[in-house]
Amino acid sequence: MRKIKQSLAARKVNFVMLQEKKRSSITPEIVKSLWYEDSFEYLAMDVERRAGGLLCIWNTEVFQFDACCGIRHFILLSGKLFFSFNCVIVNVYSSLEVVKRKELWVSLTRLKSLFLGPWCMGGDFNEIRNIAERIGCSRKDRGMRDLNDLVEQLKLIDLPMLGKKFTWYLVVKFWLDFQVEGWAGYRCLMNFKALKHKLKVWNIEDFGKLESKLKAPEEKAHAIELIAEEWSHLGVEQAR
């Protein structure tokens, strides 16, 4: 938890969505151990049968909560950014089963007419949108089509993620390719040491200095915050 708190503080995160929290219940003390500021609110969906669990934490000076809706697989929060910009934020942890994912997508689509304004969705969808995202995938299946239909119906924009594709595949390939002589325990130890070094190299190649890479989007986000604040002040002036 300390590392999560340090990471959120370093990036000055104003809203975080967590999935697979594993804890049967969330208390204010637990949230305080994760969040780095005094001004915050949170909403959690408890674990069911040792699976799932969702948690949203936000800075109350940035996001003002109005209404919510949620079940095991999602938390929907409706509110305002800087007291002026209406929006909806959805934290998703989807099922591994295609049929249950489809049921979730249908539920979210129906909620769109009740919670108006721009939607921002994040989380673990347990599905991909195109065959390039999965090794060995040669054709689109039902799950992909369902997710793409959801993106289109909700008018979402799929933001790309940073990092090396198929990371687990690369780890397995490196493990199998690395050869060392000796008894089983020694070979395993040497493999872990070599893999640890390789992961550090991959991390530097992919992310480099995160602070410098995150600086540009943070500056853009700050500019948006200033605009939102100006709109809010303008609305107050006009009301007077």
Secondary structure, DSSP 8 states (H G I E B T S, - for coil): -HHHHHHHHHHT-SEEEEE----S---HHHHHHH--SSS-EEEEE--BTTB--EEEEE-TTTEEEEEEEEETTEEEEEEEETTTEEEEEEEEE--SSHHHHHHHHHHHHHHTTTS-S-EEEEEE-S--SSGGGSTT--S--HHHHHHHHHHHHTT-------S-TTHHHHHHHHHHH----S-HHHHHHHHHHHHHHHHHHHHHHHHS-HHHHHHHHHHHHHHHHHHHHHHHHHHHHHH-
